[in-house]
Amino acid sequence: MTCNVLVVHGVANRDEAQFEQTVQSLRERIDARAGTGRYKVVAAYWGDLGGGSGANLRDALPPSRVAEAFGVRSDADRDTLLEAIHRVRRNVQAHAVRSEDDAARVIAEAARTRTAPSGGGFETRAGLVAGDELHAAIAQALRTTTYVRRVQDPDTLRALGAVLGSALDVAGTPLDTSGYETRGLVSGVRDAVARVVSALDDLLGSLTSEAVGALNQAVRGALATATALSLGDIVAYRDTANGAAIRRRVVERARAGGIDTTERIIVLAHSLGGLVVLELLQQGDLRAGHLVTFGSQPAMFHVLEELPTLAPYMPGHSTRVSAGIERWTNLWHPMDALAFVASPVFALADGRAPTDVQIDTPLSTIVGDHFWMHSAYWENDKLVAAVLG
């Protein structure tokens, strides 16, 4: 027996062909797991009824001298910055220095290389102090830092070591001289290292704050169009006439795809599509053996504004949905600002709570998607698992 699956997109979708490709990819992944022909997957596109293009929203973003200082003056600059962050992360993953002690060794080696004479010279008594004791002094200083102790990139640690070595040379700290009393030398090295490492920590903290500011501006620019499209769709849908037109479109696409809307089907609804589908189910225009929402906002809308097809929300009491929904699985991502859990707000007709499922995404994908996690669900295995479950 073939199971009918209706797929309804959410906000910020203006390309029907691209949506069809997304659904086709999902269809192929379902077939690969369940066998070809067991599920008929139908796409319901309504994006042309949404609101706004968002093309000029960047004009409303505040200027950022920090972003400009980091070279972020255009979309290309923004993409270059994000790609650089992605590249650094890959390098750190491959060559990460995992412990503070190892970090201290990398810094110490770079510092000694910076200060050592060309012929070496660390085999003297004082030179031995400069090796082992320099490492110990750096390790001790790292424990008091906020930022340096978190650095895992070996190139960054070597750069910090080179700065430390130069600073100690300028300060006249004898890292490679003989004839000094060992105790006094060790004490002097530790004091000097502590001062320089503390200064480096302050500098790194300042640079980190500036870099995060530039990154924030870059990310805001990257998300500007998606944000505008999202807000425009929400405004358009909450308009009574537009909302009704969108709901009609979903039912029409379902029927055009060969789905009998009087029978129970599997409904996949992303983002605002979850609210569209919930209202259709409440009105009896669709029936769901299994409703799967992902990155969706029905709970938010119902808490903020009473939905006309549901009883008012009372804090601490779940609102029951119609018997037209037998099961409800809701996927959400912790970095998706437009995703909300359903179980605290809703209950099925028999009193069972919807099942909320958290999904996770590798950091490389997060950076590659410019931190726009609202679309991360489509390629996640848990979406396919929810269909087949």
Beta strands, then each sheet from edge to edge (+ up, - down):
strand 1: 3-8
strand 2: 39-44
strand 3: 264-270
strand 4: 287-294
strand 5: 319-320
strand 6: 328-332
strand 7: 346-347
strand 8: 355-358
sheet 1: 2+ 1+ 3+ 4+ 6+ 8+
sheet 2: 5+ 7+
end
